[in-house]
Amino acid sequence: MFIRACVEELLMSDTKHCFKTVKELRKVLLNREISAVELVDESYKRIEEVEDKVESFISLTKDLAYKTAKEVDERIKIKDDLPPLAGIPIAIKDNMCTKGFHTTAGSKILENFVPPYNSTVARKLEENLIPIIGKANLDEFAMGSSTENSAFKKTKNPWNLNMVAGGSSGGSATAVASGESVISLGSDTGGSIRLPASFCGIVGMKPTYGRVSRFGLIAYASSLDQIGPMGRCVEDVALTLQAISGYDNMDSTSINMPVPDYTATLKKDIKDLRIGVISEMLGEGTNPEVKQAILNSIKIYESLGAKIEEISIPHSQYAIATYYVIAMAEASANLARFDGVKYGYRAKNTENIMEMYLKSRSEGFGEEVKSRIMIGTYALSSGYYDAYYKKAQQVRALIKKDFDKAWEKVDLLLSPVCPTTAFELGAKISDPLSMYLMDIGTITANLAGIPGISVPCGFDSKGLPVGLQLLGPALSEETLLRSAYNFEQATDFHTRHPEI
């Protein structure tokens, strides 16, 4: 027993910083209580301990991580000024290009693709001396809500390994929740940051469309995709968003506006802040335990001085249909580039170019991706474009108008991230409609281009996390982060970690 206790203590000492916040880690780094290289060592030690259980990563980028960490240590020695996240390990979703390192988008068709350039977010991470420790698992081409559609592995929820992690940024969420990484980046097309953040009990933020450059992000649906940060607390998310935000002339949809200091107003109170509760998101179909956690959260906001009122987003009932028509149509166009000619997987033993196209795409894409390409192509085809894609864009405009009307009455909107907590692996994989309904609380933000954040707000009777969603007008990230921070400081949900 004594030997076992000593071994357990040794293992703990090797990963004793794995659940620390950015603020705590920066302090020990600058005080030289630990080096950046040792901090990266701890991340990889933790990955060795738990990765076979949660399966967060498709690949590890050790050379890149240690190169950055060594630079941080050299600059600490000479007492050079360092960016706020210097030396803090980060995982990034494997649909963001990293020069010289595999980027697969979770697909066989890109299994051997090594980008010759960096995505803008990868470049910004390197400029801010943030060690990228690995590429996180995802649903293939970010198409899914459970991270079961990856060509390489199925990511498990660290709170219960029989449950899904949420998707499509499941690997990014579990890397943070399980202590493998301090922070991470995901992409959110219809809730793909907020849903796994909710299921895994961490904080995840979808910024305003255009606030973070999409250059180098392997596209799913270009008018909906947005990169965003994930972390164990709101301040970590605010610091990460600060590092990756800003105008980029390589992205024509990038917003050319100054980036505020997202941490400057975090601790300001929220007295008299007007928060609207979305009535459609607490009705029939919402799990009673999820509903109760949200009602408890509303009481906390009232105790903090916020003014609460009920708000309707009437066209949200059409959001699922609208979203999937637009997303699949854009996916059909975006994924046409993967033809086996220029790069990516190419089928062998084909007799002509048409057979090569057909076999390469048929063998390279997974079932969910092929299904979405076919539906999207149908929606864009002659005779159906007006009936489906054009109509969906019209409804999208109505949903945006609903939000514009809401902002006349309230500053932010509140709802559950998802009507349920995490579900069992395999439970919905053969029922696409049931899987698509997991996004009902999140997709409206992508259709309207507005920011949203998921914050832990409770646990169900099975010990699974519940996520609270806050939505705000375009470029209201400061207010969202401040509201989430105030809620976080009034609760302790963010301090709990899964035992794996």
URKAHU-V975156 format. One record per run of one state. SS is the DSSP state (helix for helix, strand for strand, loop for the rest). FROM is the first residue (numbers start at 1). TO is the last residue. Records with the same first field share a line. If there is no record, write none. Layout:
SS->FROM-TO + FROM-TO
This chain:
loop->1-1 + 15-21 + 31-35 + 55-56 + 61-61 + 78-89 + 94-95 + 97-97 + 99-100 + 103-107 + 111-113 + 115-119 + 128-131 + 137-139 + 143-155 + 158-159 + 165-169 + 178-182 + 188-193 + 201-202 + 207-211 + 213-216 + 218-226 + 232-233 + 246-273 + 283-287 + 304-306 + 312-313 + 338-352 + 365-366 + 381-385 + 408-411 + 417-423 + 425-431 + 440-442 + 449-451 + 460-464 + 473-476 + 490-492 + 496-500
helix->2-14 + 22-30 + 36-54 + 62-77 + 108-110 + 120-127 + 140-142 + 170-177 + 194-200 + 234-244 + 279-282 + 288-303 + 314-337 + 353-364 + 367-380 + 386-407 + 432-439 + 443-448 + 477-489 + 493-495
strand->57-60 + 90-93 + 96-96 + 98-98 + 101-102 + 114-114 + 132-136 + 156-157 + 160-164 + 183-187 + 203-206 + 212-212 + 217-217 + 227-231 + 245-245 + 274-278 + 307-311 + 412-416 + 424-424 + 452-459 + 465-472
